[in-house]
Amino acid sequence: MATVELRFSALPEHVRTARLVAAAVARRAGVDEAVLDEVRLAVGEACSRAVGLHQNGGISAPVKVLLIEEEKLFSIEVGDEAPHAAIGGRASGDGPGDTGAETEEDEMGLAVISGLVDDVEVSAGKQGGSIRMRWPTVPPVTSLG
C-alpha cells in the first residue's frame, strides 16, 4: 500500500494544488481516465470545505490530504481540525459570528461530493473531521507477445 501525504495551509489558493496532486496520483494508481475529472472536483470540494472550516474557526493547523493506493482501490482522505458536533449538526465550538448560511454551505459541499463519488465516508468529532472517498482502479494493460 502506497500513501502520499499532503499538508497545506488553510488558504483557498492551495486547493488547486491539492486537486492537481490528487489527479496525478489517481492516474498513476490506475483510476479510470473518465473518472479523473470527478476526482479533481471531489477533492477540490472537500479541500475547500476544510479550508473554510479552518478559516471560520480560526484554526492555524494545516489541512491534511492522504492519497492511498491499495489493491484495486484508490482512496483520498481530506482531514480538518475543526470541532464538529455531528454530521448535519452545529459544532460545539460555534461562535457568535457563525451563521446558518455557513452550515448550509457545508451541507451543500457534502451533497456535491456525494453526487460525484459513489463510495464516501464522512466522520466528524470534537477533534476534527474527515471525508474519505474511494474509487476502483483498473490493472495496467500488459501486452502478450
For each residue, the residues with C-beta under 8 A, 3 or more apart:
1: 68 69 70 71
2: 29 68 69
3: 66 67 68 69
4: 21 25 66 67
5: 64 65 66 67
6: 18 21 64 65 66 67
7: 62 63 64 65
8: 11 14 17 18 62 63 65
9: 14 62 63
10: 14 50 51 54 55 59 60 61 62 63
11: 8 14 51
12: 15 48 51
13: 16
14: 8 9 10 11 17 18 47 51 63
15: 12 18 19 44 47 48 51
16: 13 19 20 44
17: 8 14 20 21
18: 6 8 14 15 21 22 43 44 47 63 65
19: 15 16 22 23 40 43 44 47
20: 16 17 23 24 40
21: 4 6 17 18 24 25 65 67
22: 18 19 25 26 39 40 43 65 67 76
23: 19 20 26 27 36 39 40 43
24: 20 21 27 28
25: 4 21 22 28 29 67 69 74
26: 22 23 29 31 35 36 39 67 74 76 135
27: 23 24 31 33 36
28: 24 25 69
29: 2 25 26 67 69 74 137
30: 74 137 138 139 140
31: 26 27 35 36 39 74 135 136 137 138
32: 35 36 135 136 138
33: 27 36
34:
35: 26 31 32 38 39 135
36: 23 26 27 31 32 33 39 40
37: 40 41
38: 35 41 42 116 117
39: 22 23 26 31 35 36 42 43 76 133 135
40: 19 20 22 23 36 37 43 44
41: 37 38 44 45 112 116
42: 38 39 45 46 76 112 113 116 117 133
43: 18 19 22 23 39 40 46 47 65 76 78 133
44: 15 16 18 19 40 41 47 48
45: 41 42 48 49 109 112 113 116
46: 42 43 49 50 76 78 109 113 131 133
47: 14 15 18 19 43 44 50 51 63 65 78
48: 12 15 44 45 51 52 109
49: 45 46 52 53 78 80 106 109 110 131
50: 10 46 47 53 54 63 78 79 80 82
51: 10 11 12 14 15 47 48 54 55 63
52: 48 49 55 56 102 105 106
53: 49 50 56 57 59 80 82 106 129
54: 10 50 51 57 59 60 61 63 80 81 82
55: 10 51 52 58 59
56: 52 53 82 97 98 102
57: 53 54 82 83 91 93
58: 55
59: 10 53 54 55 80 81 82
60: 10 54
61: 10 54 81
62: 7 8 9 10
63: 7 8 9 10 14 18 47 50 51 54 78 79 80
64: 5 6 7 77 78 79
65: 5 6 7 8 18 21 22 43 47 76 77 78 79
66: 3 4 5 6 75 76 77 79
67: 3 4 5 6 21 22 25 26 29 74 75 76
68: 1 2 3 74 75 76 77
69: 1 2 3 25 28 29 74 137
70: 1 73 74 75
71: 1
72: 136 137 139
73: 70 134 135 136 137
74: 25 26 29 30 31 67 68 69 70 134 135 136 137
75: 66 67 68 70 132 133 134 135
76: 22 26 39 42 43 46 65 66 67 68 132 133 134
77: 64 65 66 68 130 131 132 133
78: 43 46 47 49 50 63 64 65 130 131
79: 50 63 64 65 66 128 129 130
80: 49 50 53 54 59 63 128 129 130
81: 54 59 61 127 128
82: 50 53 54 56 57 59 91 93 128 129
83: 57 91 92 93 125 126 127 128
84: 87 89 91 124 125 126 128 129
85: 89 90 91 92 124
86: 89 124
87: 84 110 122 124
88: 107
89: 84 85 86
90: 85 94 98 103
91: 57 82 83 84 85 94
92: 83 85 126
93: 57 82 83
94: 90 91 98
95: 98
96:
97: 56
98: 56 90 94 95 102 103
99: 102 103
100: 103 104
101: 104 105
102: 52 56 98 99 105 106
103: 90 98 99 100 106 107
104: 100 101 107 108
105: 52 101 102 108 109
106: 49 52 53 102 103 109 110
107: 88 103 104 110 111
108: 104 105 111 112
109: 45 46 48 49 105 106 112 113
110: 49 87 106 107 113 114 122 131
111: 107 108 114 115
112: 41 42 45 108 109 115 116
113: 42 45 46 109 110 116 117 120 131 133
114: 110 111 117 120
115: 111 112
116: 38 41 42 45 112 113
117: 38 42 113 114 120 133 134 135
118:
119: 133 134 135
120: 113 114 117 131 132 133 134
121: 131 132
122: 87 110 129 130 131 132
123: 129 130 132
124: 84 85 86 87 128 129 130
125: 83 84 128 129
126: 83 84 92
127: 81 83
128: 79 80 81 82 83 84 124 125
129: 53 79 80 82 84 122 123 124 125
130: 77 78 79 80 122 123 124
131: 46 49 77 78 110 113 120 121 122
132: 75 76 77 120 121 122 123
133: 39 42 43 46 75 76 77 113 117 119 120
134: 73 74 75 76 117 119 120
135: 26 31 32 35 39 73 74 75 117 119
136: 31 32 72 73 74
137: 29 30 31 69 72 73 74
138: 30 31 32
139: 30 72
140: 30
141:
142:
143:
144:
145:
